[in-house]
């Protein structure tokens, strides 16, 4: 039986530390065979094209240090295969370098700076990255629709495959039965704080995806608590 843990959109250093701690406890208990961080692991604030708040004390170098330390920490609690998929926020760092210092891209690209033993990096595209695992495409696809599950629905219909999508910061699911079988689409929620300074009350949900024996479960984290197989994590 294969167990796969998938979390999305940590946005370090805007991550929710309590939420991450809950998922670490879950990983220790369930011992997944595969762990996937599905994009926007880092926020890339300094490389953003948006106006910068000078009161923000975390620089890109701090993001990378925190992120690398966390990847190393996960190595200490799990022997699973570990995969880090590039999202648009990781790509914004390389785009910044290409714009400002293209000659340095082969020396200081984020993939090199964040590379950690035991972690596979899926970072081939500047648009969207994904991996196929257990007949489902897990990725940070370049699409966000307004309402829950609509992004998953449109990706499934457009691409004709089952998907697990990050990027929306929401939870949602969509199913369609075809002559070739049922296609499924899931939005994986987020691991970042739900009330960032740059948005007013966004429609986000914290949570993660867990695949067990080919069944896909969406687990919502509500006020730093969730239940799995009768055990309450809080």
MONORVEN-V533020 format. One record per residue. N is the residue number from 1. RES is the residue in one small letter. SS is DSSP state (H for helix, E for strand, L for the rest). Layout:
BEGIN
<<N/RES/SS> <N/RES/SS>>
END
This chain:
BEGIN
<<1/x/L> <2/x/L> <3/x/E> <4/x/E> <5/x/E> <6/x/E> <7/x/E> <8/x/L> <9/x/L> <10/x/L> <11/x/L> <12/x/E> <13/x/L> <14/x/L> <15/x/E> <16/x/L> <17/x/H> <18/x/H> <19/x/H> <20/x/H> <21/x/H> <22/x/H> <23/x/H> <24/x/H> <25/x/H> <26/x/H> <27/x/H> <28/x/H> <29/x/H> <30/x/H> <31/x/L> <32/x/L> <33/x/L> <34/x/E> <35/x/E> <36/x/E> <37/x/E> <38/x/E> <39/x/L> <40/x/L> <41/x/L> <42/x/E> <43/x/L> <44/x/L> <45/x/H> <46/x/H> <47/x/H> <48/x/L> <49/x/L> <50/x/L> <51/x/L> <52/x/L> <53/x/L> <54/x/L> <55/x/L> <56/x/L> <57/x/L> <58/x/L> <59/x/L> <60/x/H> <61/x/H> <62/x/H> <63/x/H> <64/x/H> <65/x/H> <66/x/H> <67/x/H> <68/x/H> <69/x/H> <70/x/H> <71/x/H> <72/x/H> <73/x/H> <74/x/H> <75/x/H> <76/x/H> <77/x/H> <78/x/L> <79/x/L> <80/x/L> <81/x/E> <82/x/E> <83/x/E> <84/x/E> <85/x/E> <86/x/L> <87/x/L> <88/x/H> <89/x/H> <90/x/H> <91/x/H> <92/x/H> <93/x/H> <94/x/H> <95/x/H> <96/x/H> <97/x/H> <98/x/H> <99/x/H> <100/x/H> <101/x/L> <102/x/H> <103/x/H> <104/x/H> <105/x/H> <106/x/H> <107/x/H> <108/x/H> <109/x/L> <110/x/H> <111/x/H> <112/x/H> <113/x/H> <114/x/H> <115/x/L> <116/x/L> <117/x/L> <118/x/L> <119/x/E> <120/x/E> <121/x/E> <122/x/E> <123/x/L> <124/x/L> <125/x/L> <126/x/L> <127/x/L> <128/x/L> <129/x/E> <130/x/E> <131/x/E> <132/x/E> <133/x/E> <134/x/L> <135/x/L> <136/x/E> <137/x/E> <138/x/E> <139/x/E> <140/x/E> <141/x/L> <142/x/L> <143/x/L> <144/x/L> <145/x/L> <146/x/L> <147/x/L> <148/x/L> <149/x/L> <150/x/H> <151/x/H> <152/x/H> <153/x/H> <154/x/H> <155/x/H> <156/x/H> <157/x/H> <158/x/H> <159/x/H> <160/x/L> <161/x/L> <162/x/L> <163/x/E> <164/x/E> <165/x/E> <166/x/L> <167/x/L> <168/x/L> <169/x/L> <170/x/L> <171/x/E> <172/x/E> <173/x/E> <174/x/E> <175/x/E> <176/x/E> <177/x/E> <178/x/E> <179/x/L> <180/x/L> <181/x/E> <182/x/E> <183/x/E> <184/x/E> <185/x/E> <186/x/E> <187/x/E> <188/x/E> <189/x/L> <190/x/E> <191/x/L> <192/x/E> <193/x/L> <194/x/L> <195/x/L> <196/x/L> <197/x/L> <198/x/L> <199/x/L> <200/x/L> <201/x/L> <202/x/L> <203/x/L> <204/x/L> <205/x/L> <206/x/E> <207/x/E> <208/x/E> <209/x/E> <210/x/E> <211/x/E> <212/x/E> <213/x/L> <214/x/L> <215/x/E> <216/x/E> <217/x/E> <218/x/E> <219/x/E> <220/x/E> <221/x/L> <222/x/L> <223/x/L> <224/x/L> <225/x/L> <226/x/E> <227/x/E> <228/x/E> <229/x/L> <230/x/L> <231/x/E> <232/x/E> <233/x/E> <234/x/L>>
END
